[in-house]
């Protein structure tokens, strides 16, 4: 393939091929509607419309594949030589998923990115030998100019069932049977979430359940702080293991996780983050350099 990207239809076909390749993880992506407007090397707009789309979680293979299989593909991809790289800008990228369903559970997601720097790549050979279309690709560059916003919401009562379905799809091949998941979320002050969870599992001959309670603080700068944490179980074997690990569990209280750590080198950050729990669990944030970052 030459002259990449060529036109908007070629870009859409390449994106659709990537979505099709992900069907073994998430089914239904072929129903996502895609539109694009390409002018030269710049995408004036790229929109993914997933409203009303029904997605299905696929059962995943064992977490311990035969040696060499997973690494062989990643090694080939990393070693593929780039023939050409042409810079461009995605002026507006939008994902709209109003009442999309994941295994029947409705959720809403809205993401908008502006001035996203990209590279149009052509490789010497397909980065995945089984997929000829991977001879070209799109790479996102680190840059401080990107900005945007995101929001997501889901019924709080649906968090447990969604987690249960995700865990089953991920662990079933390893013989882990997720029997039940109950998660209760409540607002804990202006910037906190209180979580109470119960998970029942069966693995081989062992059947057990465990309870977890936690209090988390989420700052506007996307720093999560563990305010409180506790785990327990009525199963004597699990309870003994948890007792032995009590020091490590207590050590998590006060720990922080900066969700922006991976993007700190580019200066692009999540800010104005807000997570609220009520009838719905709602997340909103802005993307880009915060006011405090611009002043430094």
Residue pairs with C-beta under 8 A, 6 or more apart in sequence:
1 122
1 133
1 135
1 136
2 122
4 10
4 86
4 120
4 121
4 122
4 136
5 11
5 14
5 38
5 41
5 88
5 120
5 136
7 38
8 36
8 37
8 38
11 36
11 38
11 43
11 46
11 138
12 34
12 35
12 36
13 133
14 133
14 136
14 137
14 138
15 34
16 30
16 34
17 131
17 133
19 29
19 30
19 32
20 29
20 30
21 131
22 29
23 29
23 30
23 58
24 58
25 57
25 58
25 60
26 55
26 56
26 57
26 58
27 55
27 56
27 57
27 58
28 53
28 54
28 55
28 56
29 53
29 55
31 50
31 53
31 54
32 48
32 49
32 50
32 53
33 48
33 49
33 50
34 46
34 47
34 48
34 49
35 45
35 46
35 47
35 49
36 43
36 45
36 46
36 47
37 43
37 44
37 45
37 46
38 44
40 88
41 86
41 87
41 88
41 89
41 120
42 88
42 89
42 90
42 91
43 88
43 89
43 90
43 91
43 93
43 118
44 91
44 92
45 91
45 92
45 93
45 94
46 90
46 92
46 93
46 94
47 93
47 94
47 95
47 96
48 94
48 95
48 96
49 96
50 95
50 96
50 97
50 100
50 109
51 96
51 97
51 98
51 99
51 100
52 98
52 99
52 100
52 101
53 97
53 100
53 101
54 100
54 101
54 104
55 100
55 101
55 102
55 103
56 102
56 103
57 102
57 103
57 165
57 166
57 169
58 169
59 168
59 169
59 172
59 173
60 169
60 170
60 172
60 173
61 173
62 173
62 174
63 170
63 171
63 173
63 174
64 174
73 128
76 127
76 128
76 129
77 127
77 128
80 123
80 124
80 125
80 126
80 127
81 123
81 124
81 125
82 121
82 122
82 123
82 124
83 122
83 123
83 124
84 121
84 122
85 119
85 120
85 121
85 122
85 139
86 119
86 120
87 117
87 118
87 119
87 120
87 141
88 117
88 118
88 119
88 120
89 115
89 116
89 117
89 118
90 113
90 115
90 116
90 117
90 118
91 114
91 115
92 112
92 113
92 114
93 111
93 112
93 113
93 114
93 116
93 148
94 111
94 112
94 113
95 109
95 110
95 111
95 112
96 109
96 110
97 107
97 108
97 109
97 110
98 108
98 110
99 106
99 107
99 108
100 106
100 107
100 108
100 109
101 107
102 162
102 165
103 162
103 165
105 154
105 158
105 161
105 162
105 165
106 154
106 155
106 158
107 152
107 153
107 154
107 158
107 162
108 151
108 152
108 153
108 154
109 150
109 151
109 152
110 150
110 151
110 152
111 148
111 149
111 150
111 151
112 148
112 149
112 150
113 146
113 147
113 148
113 287
114 146
114 147
114 148
115 145
115 146
115 147
116 140
116 146
117 140
117 141
117 143
117 145
117 146
118 138
118 139
118 140
118 141
119 138
119 139
119 140
119 141
120 136
120 138
121 136
121 137
121 138
121 139
122 135
122 136
123 134
123 135
123 136
123 137
125 135
126 132
126 133
126 134
126 135
127 134
127 135
127 137
128 134
142 263
142 265
142 266
142 268
143 266
143 268
144 266
144 267
144 268
144 289
146 268
146 287
146 288
147 286
147 287
147 288
147 289
148 286
148 287
148 288
149 284
149 285
149 286
149 287
150 283
150 284
150 285
150 287
151 282
151 283
151 284
151 285
152 282
152 283
152 284
153 280
153 281
153 282
153 283
154 162
154 280
154 281
155 279
155 280
155 281
156 185
156 277
156 278
156 279
156 280
156 281
159 183
159 185
159 281
160 181
160 182
160 183
160 197
161 181
163 181
163 183
164 178
164 180
164 181
167 178
167 181
168 177
168 178
171 178
175 203
175 204
176 201
176 202
176 203
177 201
177 202
177 203
178 199
178 200
178 201
179 200
179 201
179 202
179 207
179 209
180 198
180 199
180 200
180 209
181 197
181 198
181 199
181 200
182 197
182 198
182 199
183 195
183 196
183 197
184 195
184 196
184 197
185 193
185 194
185 195
185 277
185 281
186 193
186 194
186 277
187 193
187 194
187 276
187 277
187 278
188 194
188 215
188 216
188 227
189 217
191 217
191 218
191 219
191 220
192 215
192 216
192 217
192 218
192 227
193 215
193 216
193 218
193 275
193 277
194 213
194 214
194 215
194 277
195 212
195 213
195 214
195 215
195 216
196 211
196 212
196 213
197 211
197 212
197 213
198 209
198 210
198 211
198 212
199 209
199 210
199 212
200 207
200 208
200 209
201 207
201 208
201 209
202 208
206 237
207 235
208 233
208 235
208 237
208 238
209 233
209 234
209 235
210 231
210 232
210 233
210 235
210 238
210 242
211 231
211 232
211 233
212 229
212 230
212 231
213 228
213 229
213 230
213 231
214 226
214 227
214 228
214 229
214 230
215 226
215 227
215 228
215 229
216 224
216 225
216 226
216 227
217 224
217 225
217 227
218 224
218 273
218 274
218 275
219 225
219 273
220 271
220 272
220 273
220 274
221 258
221 260
221 269
221 270
221 271
221 273
221 290
221 292
222 258
222 259
222 260
222 269
222 270
222 271
222 273
222 285
223 256
223 257
223 258
223 259
224 256
224 257
224 258
224 259
225 254
225 255
225 256
226 252
226 253
226 254
226 255
226 256
227 253
228 253
229 249
229 250
229 252
229 253
230 249
231 242
231 249
232 239
232 242
233 239
233 242
242 249
258 264
259 270
259 273
260 269
260 270
263 269
267 289
267 293
268 287
268 288
268 289
269 287
269 288
269 289
269 290
269 293
270 285
270 286
270 287
271 285
271 286
271 288
271 289
271 290
271 291
271 293
272 284
272 285
272 286
272 290
273 283
273 284
273 285
274 282
274 283
274 284
274 285
275 281
275 282
275 283
276 282
